[in-house]
């Protein structure tokens, strides 16, 4: 499988704190890959490095065969890296469709075309009926979907999903899972951060586990959940001994 995304020996230091330590991962075209790990594992930092919010202290990031390490977030978005945020960042005083038009304008500079794209994406994400509602009036699950819709409107090759299923009811989470699968079916590669393994493991093709800023293990979901190192990182030594 050809890699769409690679991080090569990536380090991120904030003074004396090492958030990412020699992280080398790859994401193949058409995959859904889960990036999981305990709080403080370095997942969000790595997401920000991939998206171009931060430059790595050391190492390089390759996207679609090119070194994008020095490119800012806006340029990476132009090249096909779309993302959502752990804390929802909708424009609360704007309508749902205007929020999505903001994303569509990345590739469609003519407003008529941007609006057409926004309507298409809202239909795809199940938000078409809420197009003219203010973003502030959406319920939390709808706001998560709005984040996904705005990112999809940029026409990404790679979609970075930062905890889009976190905090949802079981029914809402299943709707979100179905949407992620639908996104992949269109040919978009997905890299997602999630805390709840029970949600993400049935969804992903591969899982990469971070712990204390390092890659702890990676593999198929079935292999990862049985790995003693993963059990120890999540549940503690007593569970690892009994595993």
C-alpha positions in Angstrom: 0.0 0.0 0.0 1.4 3.4 -1.0 1.9 5.8 1.9 -0.1 9.0 1.7 1.3 10.3 5.0 4.6 9.6 6.7 6.3 11.1 9.8 10.0 10.3 9.9 11.8 10.5 13.2 9.6 13.4 14.5 10.4 15.0 17.8 8.5 17.9 19.5 10.0 19.6 22.5 8.4 22.4 24.5 11.4 23.5 26.7 12.2 20.5 28.8 9.0 18.7 27.9 9.2 16.1 25.2 5.7 15.7 23.7 6.7 13.5 20.7 9.8 11.3 20.7 11.2 9.9 17.5 7.7 9.2 16.0 7.7 7.4 12.7 4.3 6.4 11.3 2.8 5.9 7.9 -0.8 6.0 6.7 -1.6 4.2 3.5 -4.0 5.6 0.9 -7.6 4.5 1.6 -6.9 3.4 5.2 -8.7 4.3 8.3 -6.0 4.5 11.0 -6.7 5.1 14.7 -4.2 7.1 16.8 -4.9 6.1 20.4 -3.3 6.4 23.8 -3.8 7.6 27.3 -4.1 11.3 28.2 -0.8 13.1 27.7 0.5 10.5 25.2 1.2 13.2 22.5 -1.6 12.5 20.2 -2.9 16.1 19.8 0.6 17.4 19.4 1.3 14.9 16.6 -1.9 15.9 14.9 -0.9 19.6 15.1 2.5 18.7 13.5 0.8 16.8 10.7 -1.6 19.6 10.1 1.1 22.3 10.1 0.1 24.1 13.2 3.5 23.5 14.7 6.9 22.8 13.0 8.6 19.7 14.5 11.7 20.3 16.6 13.3 17.5 14.6 12.4 15.1 11.9 10.2 15.4 8.8 6.7 15.1 7.6 5.9 13.8 4.1 2.5 14.0 2.4 1.6 12.6 -1.0 5.3 12.0 -1.8 6.5 15.5 -0.8 8.3 16.9 2.2 5.8 19.3 3.7 7.7 19.9 7.0 8.2 23.6 6.5 4.8 24.3 4.9 2.2 26.2 7.1 -1.3 24.8 7.8 -3.0 26.8 5.0 -0.7 25.4 2.4 -1.1 21.8 3.7 -4.9 22.3 3.5 -4.5 23.4 -0.2 -2.5 20.2 -0.8 -5.2 18.0 0.7 -4.9 17.8 4.5 -8.3 18.5 6.2 -8.9 18.4 9.9 -11.4 18.7 12.7 -10.6 20.0 16.2 -10.9 18.4 19.6 -12.6 21.5 20.8 -15.3 22.4 18.3 -14.4 25.6 16.4 -17.5 26.5 14.5 -18.4 30.1 13.7 -21.3 30.3 16.2 -22.9 33.5 14.8 -22.9 32.1 11.2 -25.4 29.6 9.7 -24.4 26.0 9.2 -24.1 26.5 5.4 -22.0 29.6 5.8 -19.6 27.6 8.1 -19.2 25.0 5.4 -18.8 27.6 2.6 -15.7 28.8 4.5 -14.2 25.4 3.9 -15.4 25.2 0.3 -13.7 28.5 -0.5 -10.3 26.8 -0.2 -10.9 25.3 -3.6 -13.8 27.2 -5.0 -13.2 30.9 -5.2 -16.5 31.6 -7.0 -19.1 31.9 -4.3 -21.8 30.1 -6.4 -19.5 27.1 -6.7 -18.6 27.2 -3.0 -22.2 27.3 -2.0 -23.0 24.3 -4.4 -20.2 22.4 -2.8 -21.4 23.3 0.7 -24.9 22.0 -0.1 -23.4 18.8 -1.4 -21.4 18.2 1.7 -24.3 19.0 4.0 -26.4 16.4 2.2 -23.6 13.9 2.6 -23.2 14.5 6.3 -26.9 14.5 7.1 -27.0 18.2 8.0 -29.0 19.5 4.9 -32.1 20.2 6.9 -30.1 22.4 9.3 -28.4 24.5 6.6 -30.0 27.8 7.6 -29.8 27.3 11.3 -27.1 29.2 13.3 -24.2 27.0 14.4 -24.8 28.0 18.0 -28.2 26.3 17.8 -26.9 22.9 17.0 -26.7 20.1 19.5 -23.2 18.8 20.3 -23.5 15.8 18.0 -24.5 18.1 15.1 -21.6 20.4 15.9 -19.2 17.5 15.5 -20.7 16.7 12.2 -20.4 20.3 11.1 -16.7 20.1 11.9 -16.5 17.1 9.6 -18.6 18.8 6.9 -16.4 22.0 6.9 -13.3 19.8 6.6 -14.8 17.7 3.8 -15.7 20.9 1.9 -11.9 21.6 1.5 -11.8 18.4 -0.7 -9.1 16.6 1.4 -7.1 13.6 0.4 -6.4 13.0 4.1 -8.9 13.8 6.8 -7.6 14.2 10.4 -10.4 13.6 12.9 -9.7 14.7 16.4 -12.1 13.0 18.8 -15.2 13.4 16.7 -16.8 10.5 18.5 -15.9 11.5 22.0 -18.8 12.6 24.3 -21.5 11.2 22.1 -24.4 8.9 23.1 -24.1 5.3 21.8 -26.6 6.1 19.1 -24.8 9.3 18.1 -21.5 7.5 18.1 -22.8 4.8 15.8 -24.0 7.5 13.4 -20.6 9.0 13.5 -18.9 5.7 12.8 -21.2 5.2 9.8 -20.2 8.7 8.5 -16.4 7.9 8.9 -16.9 4.7 6.9 -18.8 6.6 4.3 -16.0 9.2 4.0 -13.5 6.4 3.4 -15.8 4.9 0.7 -15.3 8.1 -1.3 -11.6 7.5 -1.4 -10.5 9.8 1.4 -7.9 8.5 3.8 -8.7 8.9 7.5 -6.4 9.3 10.5 -8.4 9.7 13.7 -7.6 10.3 17.4 -9.9 8.7 19.9 -9.7 7.8 23.6 -12.4 5.2 23.7 -11.0 1.9 22.3 -14.4 0.2 22.2 -15.6 2.8 19.6 -12.5 3.1 17.5 -11.2 -0.5 17.3 -14.1 -2.0 15.3 -13.8 1.0 12.8 -10.1 1.2 12.0 -7.9 -0.9 9.7 -4.9 -0.3 11.8 -4.2 1.2 15.2 -1.1 3.2 16.4 -0.7 3.5 20.1 1.2 6.4 21.6 2.4 6.4 25.2 4.6 9.1 26.7 5.2 10.6 23.3 6.5 7.4 21.7 5.0 4.8 19.4 4.2 2.0 21.8 2.8 -0.5 19.3 1.0 -0.6 16.0 -1.0 -3.2 14.1 -4.4 -4.6 13.5 -7.0 -3.8 16.1 -7.2 -7.5 17.2 -3.4 -7.6 17.7 -3.2 -4.2 19.5 -5.9 -4.9 22.1 -4.1 -8.2 23.1 -0.7 -6.6 23.4 0.6 -6.7 27.0 2.2 -3.2 26.5 -1.1 -1.7 25.5 -2.9 -3.3 28.4 -0.3 -2.0 30.8 -0.4 1.5 29.4 -4.2 1.7 29.7 -5.0 -0.5 32.7 -1.9 -0.8 34.8 0.5 -3.5 35.9 -2.0 -5.8 37.6 -4.0 -6.2 34.4 -0.9 -6.8 32.4 0.2 -9.6 34.7 -3.1 -11.3 34.4 -3.4 -10.9 30.6 
